[in-house]
Amino acid sequence: MASKILFVRVFVLCSGRTGSTSLIRACAHIENFTAGHETMVKNISSSKFDYPKQHIEADNRLSWFLGQLDKKYGDDAYYVVLKRNQEEIIKSFNNRWDFPGSIIRAFAESILMLKVKSLSKVDRLKVGKLYCETIYSNIDMFLKDKSNVIEINLESIKEDYKKFWDWIGAEGDLEKALSEFNISYNASKSARKWFWQK
């Protein structure tokens, strides 16, 4: 199928713990797009949002930079909302409180000004819920005036990915792309093991 879309940028917006790594692994089998996961995450220069044309970028931290993304690309980009059952997202984040660079810990400590060590198990789940609600409320607000939006759910990832493939006019090996969803990438591990493998 010949690509109908030229020079587009695709941004995958999500909370994290939603399969974004797997999605980008699948997108590596698209021949007419490049794809990356958190490629600009450490960039603090003026080029932070200078993503290449014909590129698919997944980065859960983009939800904290939606103002800049809107100013830079507005309605000229394509946007994917990557979702998962909220209880599963919360459960996954709840395993990552002690990971270096943990975004759920940063949210609790630096945004909510909470002392993580004093949080009960129930409170930690409440923080996870508030985090998810905050991220997706921000994304929903950002997308209110956007024309090119599609939703992908982890629970129906293969079917949704096929729709996404057609939506962007992807060219490449769809079957190999779909096979990436049979592999578990970036699954939660113990904090100690994760730290030493980084």
C-alpha positions, -999 to 999 in steps of 0.1 A, spaced: 0 0 0 15 33 -10 18 59 17 -8 87 14 8 108 42 40 127 36 64 142 62 41 135 92 52 132 128 33 108 150 34 113 188 23 85 211 9 100 243 4 79 274 9 75 312 36 49 309 32 12 318 9 9 287 31 -10 263 48 19 246 81 0 243 64 -29 225 46 -4 203 78 12 191 94 -23 186 65 -30 163 70 3 145 106 -6 138 92 -29 111 77 1 93 99 11 63 86 46 56 88 59 92 115 60 118 105 52 153 119 59 187 112 56 224 121 85 247 147 97 222 146 133 234 140 126 271 174 140 283 176 169 258 174 203 276 184 223 246 162 243 222 161 213 199 142 192 224 111 191 202 128 189 168 117 154 159 125 143 124 98 141 97 82 107 91 89 97 127 69 80 154 78 90 189 66 73 221 74 91 254 51 91 284 69 123 296 55 142 266 23 146 286 42 172 307 52 192 277 19 194 258 21 232 257 54 231 238 42 203 216 11 223 207 32 254 199 56 234 178 32 211 159 -4 219 168 -28 202 144 0 193 119 10 161 137 -7 128 143 -15 118 178 -19 83 194 -35 79 228 -21 47 242 -42 33 270 -45 3 293 -69 -7 320 -63 18 347 -61 -7 375 -33 -25 356 -14 7 351 -17 15 388 -6 -20 398 24 -17 375 35 17 389 30 3 424 60 -20 417 83 9 407 84 31 438 120 24 444 133 24 409 159 51 400 141 78 380 107 65 390 81 89 376 55 78 401 79 86 430 87 120 414 50 128 411 44 119 447 74 137 462 79 167 439 43 174 426 22 163 456 49 171 482 44 138 500 69 118 520 69 85 501 83 65 531 52 75 551 27 65 525 5 34 533 -1 8 506 -36 23 501 -22 58 498 3 46 472 -25 32 451 -44 65 455 -13 84 442 -12 60 412 -48 67 404 -44 104 407 -13 102 384 -33 83 357 -62 107 359 -39 137 357 -20 124 327 -51 114 307 -70 146 316 -41 166 303 -40 146 271 -77 149 266 -75 187 270 -46 189 246 -64 168 219 -97 187 220 -89 207 189 -68 181 171 -80 165 139 -57 135 136 -62 113 167 -64 76 172 -67 54 203 -48 22 209 -56 0 239 -31 -26 252 -59 -50 258 -67 -50 220 -32 -41 208 -30 -63 177 -63 -52 162 -58 -16 172 -22 -16 157 -36 -28 124 -59 2 123 -30 24 132 -8 9 105 -35 18 79 -41 52 94 -5 64 90 -1 47 56 26 24 70 47 3 46 67 -28 57 62 -61 74 30 -61 93 32 -97 105 67 -91 120 54 -59 136 25 -78 152 48 -105 165 65 -80 187 34 -79 209 41 -116 218 72 -104 237 71 -87 271 93 -56 270 102 -34 299 83 -55 324 86 -45 361 114 -63 379 127 -59 414 143 -24 419 177 -38 427 179 -60 396 166 -32 374 191 -8 388 221 -30 380 209 -38 345 205 -2 335 
